[in-house]
Amino acid sequence: MSKLKKSITVRFFAIEAENSFFSEFISNYQANQNNDNQTRIINIRNKKHLVKASSCVQQSALDVFPVTIVRERNTWQTKATSDGKISSIAINQGIIGDPYFFSIIPELKVVIGFTSGPSVSLKSVGTSLLEQFSNNRTDKVKLELIPKEKEFSRLTEINDYSSLHFKIGTSSLSDVSENAPQLIKDLSSAPYLESNMQLALDFAIDEKEDTGLSKENVIEIVNYLSNHDDCTLLKVKGKNEDGSVVHLDFGNAFFNYKTEITTRHKYIDEKIAQEILEAALANFNH
């Protein structure tokens, strides 16, 4: 079997939650470790998720809590064999889906993670994961990408947007989340898009004319695409209060850790995933 190269991008998220959440998380996680079965299957937004919480490890004097999630992908409906037989996929006590690997560091109020599935869902899967270890589900837990450039905050300071430019792979538009901006939803349902294409879009924006993109729409789209590995270019142009032209490039605005592995498998096993997350955390702390 030939070896396959896989590119990995680890994302870094700040956890926004009540202070009580972090102490509750540790005790709930430890309680989960005392169960005979440390793996469970739960339903989140009509999709099954297998959650596997591994034992806490220490790295650079920090307690790190590793979790693996397999998120059901229900687009696989049948299997076909060489003899022409087409049948349903029968699974006993398990699911078929995409793996997500996370390390939660309560002391830093940070979670890091990556997936070999649709990267746009990494944030929502991570949020749902943390909610499983909260005593009070009414207290919202939010994840926000950690910016490494201060100019990201300048996005809200632009008064008059003039253009939005981005590039994205069409294969990643096949499974967009429910909270995706309307523009992204429209693109995902466009009949003329083929898979494995690189889509480059340049929108001219005029506040005086109805172009369909408001300031709020632009901010929403930038926040959404910033979470996406397949978004290789993301730029905004506009003017601030004094009329000065502002160019913002968000293609590399957030902390991430990129690496590449060679494997004989189509999937990434947990041991390799843990090594990648350890290297990512060490790089972040450095």
C-alpha positions, 0 to 999 in steps of 0.5 A: 500500500502506497503512503499518503501525505496529509496536511494538518492545520491545528486551530486555537480557540479561546473558551468564553464561559462562566468561571465556574465552568472550568472547575466543573469541567475538570470534575466532570471530566474526572467523573467520566474517567471513573466510568467503566466505559469512557466512550459514549454516543450522543445526539447533537443537532440530529447527528450522532457523535461518538465522544471518547475522553482519554486520561489527562496528561501533563505538558509544560506543567499544564493539565491537558485533557484529550478528547476524540470525537467521531461525527456522523456523516449521513451522506453515505447511504449505501455500499456497492460491491464488485458483484453489483450488489447495492445495500445499506450500510449496517452498523452495530453500536457504532457510527461512520463519520469524520474524526475530530481531535481536541486538547482542552487546557482549562488553565489557559482557557484554551482548546486546540483541535483539528479534523480531517473532515469538513474544517468549517465544523471544527468550531461547532463540534468543539463547542458542543463537546465542551457543553457536554461537560457543563453542569448548567446547559443554559450557561452558554459556552463560546469558542473564538479563534485566537488572533495573532494580529491586532488588526483583526479588531479593526474590522468593526472600525471600517465605516464604509466597505468597498470590497470583499475578496476570498478564495475557497475550495468548492468541496468544502461547501458541500457540508455547511453548518446551519449558522452559515452566512446566507451567501455561503449557503447560496454558494453551497446550493449553486448548481454550476459548481463542480467538486474540487474547484478553487472558487475566487470571488470578488464583491464590490460593495456600495453602502448607497446601493443595495448590493445584498451585503451590509456591514454586518454581512461582511463581518459575519462572512469574514468570521465564518471563513476565518475558521475555514482551512480551505479559505486560502485568501480573505481580504477586505477593503474600506474606509474608516471614519476619517475617510482613509482607505483601509486594507485588511488581510485575514488570510493569516490572522489567527494562531494555527499550527500547520504540519504534514504527515505520511501515513498508509491509512486514509485516516489519522489514528489517535496516537499520531493525532495526540503527537500533533496536538502536543507539538501544536501546544508546545509551539503555541506556548513558545 
